């Protein structure tokens, strides 16, 4: 069997639930780039399916992360649409100090979480990578819900790392999705940067 046959066989073995979850997750990202609140509806269904996919693959933190995604989808829907007296959130930025504090917290939680899981399951470097991606994704998802511009820069790194992790665990469709996510995160940053500039120009007039 040549390399092409191996790749085709790997994709043929991907269960339907993973393909559906990947397609919905892609829909979420495309709508998020357009700042459509409907992205959060796609996020709920995709996360529910991925909870099953990651649990079956033994990626504990990635599975637990899907529960967080469902909760954040509800928050993101309200924040992006506005509710009551609260206006919809607008694109903003974080200070360097806030970024440093946020990533320091991510590193601390990831190391602690990875150590706990490793102690109970005899984990390896995969365990720590799983935890780091999970906690980094918690931060980046919160930033998306609050429309922090730099979320896309974080996702470029996180999505590429997640693609490596998924491939390592034999999740071919998910690995491909995360590689596509990496490219789309670049586009997302460019689009939101343009939107931010248009918004600033509109408010200045």
N, C-alpha and C positions, 0 to 999 in steps of 0.2 A: 504493500500500500504506500503510494507516494504522499508527499506533504499535502497536496490539494485534497486527496481522498480523506486524509486524516482530519483536515479542517471541516470538510463537508459532513463527515461522519459525526463530528462533535456537534455541529449545528443541528443535524438531523435528530440527535439524541436529546435536544433541549425540550423539556416538557412545555405543553401549551400554556400553562399558568405563567411561566417565566416570560414567554413571548408577549402575552397580554399585559403583564405588569410592566415590561420594558416599553411597550408601545404607549401605554398610558403615562408612564414617567416622562417619555419624550414629549408627549402632548403638554404635560405640565410645564416643562422647560420652555417650549416654544411660546406658550401663552404668557409665561412669566416675563420673557424678554419683551413681549408686547405690553406688559403691565396690565394684563387682563385678570380681574379677580377670579374668573372661571378657572384659572390655573389650579386654584386650591381644591376645586371639586375633583379634578383629575388626580391631584395628590392624594386625596383620601382613598380612592379605590386602588390606586397603584400601591400605596403603602400597605393596605390590607392584604393584597396579594403577595407582596414582597415579604411580609411577615412570615408567611408560610414557606416561601422559597428559601429565605436565609436560615430559617429554623431547621429545615431539612438538610441544609448544607453545613450545619454546625457552626455558623457564624453568629454567636450569641449576641454580641453587641450590635451587629447590623440588624438582627431581628428585633431587638429591643428598641432600636432607633426608629423603626416603623411606627411604633406606638406613639412616640413623640411627634412624628410627622403628622399623624392624624389629628392630634391635639393642636399643633401649630397651624394646620390647614384651617381649622375653625377660627383661630385668632387672626390669621392672615386675611381670611375672607372679610371679617369685620373691619380690620385695620385698613384694608385697601378700598373698601366701599364707604367707610365712615359709618358711624352709628350714633343716633341721638344728636348730642351737641358736638360730638367729635368729628372733625373734618377728616377726609381720607389722607393717609400719610403721603408725603412727597419725597422724592429722591433727596438724600442727604449724605453726609460723610462723617466719619469718625476721626477724632484726633489721633496722632501717633501714640500718645500716652494710653488712650482707651484701647487701641489695638494691642499694645504691649501687655496690658493688664488682662485682656481677654484671652490672648494666646498663652500667657503664663498659666492661667486657670485651666485651659484646655490641656496643656502639657501635664500639669499636676494630676488632674482627674484621669487622664489616659494612663499615666504611670501607675497610679494607685489601682485603677480598674484592671489594668493588664496583670498586675501582680496578684490580685485577688483571684482572677480567673485562672491564671497559671498555677496557683497553689492548689486549686480545686480540680483542675483538669489536666495538669501536666502539660500546659500549653507551650508554644514556641514563639518565635518572632511574629508569627501570624496573629497570635493573641494580642500582642502589643500594637501591631499595625491595625487590627480590627478596632481596638479601643481608641486609638488615635484618630482614625477616620470617623468613628462614631461621634466622639466628643467635638471634633472639628466641625462635623456636619451639624451638630446641635447649634453651635455658634453661628455658622453660616446661614442656617435656616432662619434663625432669629433675625439675622441681618436682612434676609430677603423680606421677611414679614414687615420689618421696619423700613424697607427700601433704602438700606445703606449701600451706596454705590460699590464699595470695595468687596461686597459679598462675592462678586463674580471673580475677582482675583483669587479669593480663597478657594472657590469651587474649581478653578483650573488645577490647582495643586491636589485638592481632595479627590476630584473625579479621576485624575490620572492614577493616583494611589489606589483608589477603589477598583479601577480597571485591572491593575496588577493583582490585587487581592482576589477579585472574582475569577480571573483566569487561573490563578493558583489553586482555587477551590473547584475548578471545573465548571464554572457558570459561564458558558460561552456567550450566550445572548446578553447577559448582564455586563460582561467584560466589554463587548462591542458597544453596548449602550453607553457605558461610562467613557469610552474613548470618544464617542460622538458628543457626549456631554462636555468633555474637555474643550472640544472645538467650539461648541455652541456657547460655552461660558465666555470665551474670547469675544464672540459676537454679542453676547449679552452685555458685557462691559462697554463695548463700543456704542451699542444702542442706548443704554442708560446714560452714558456720558453725553451723547448728543441730546437726549431728552432733557438732561439737567441743564445744558446750556440754553436750550430753547426756553425752558421754564424761567431761567434767570433773566433772559432777554425780555421775555413777556412781562415779568414783574417789574423790570427796570423802566418800561415804557408807560 
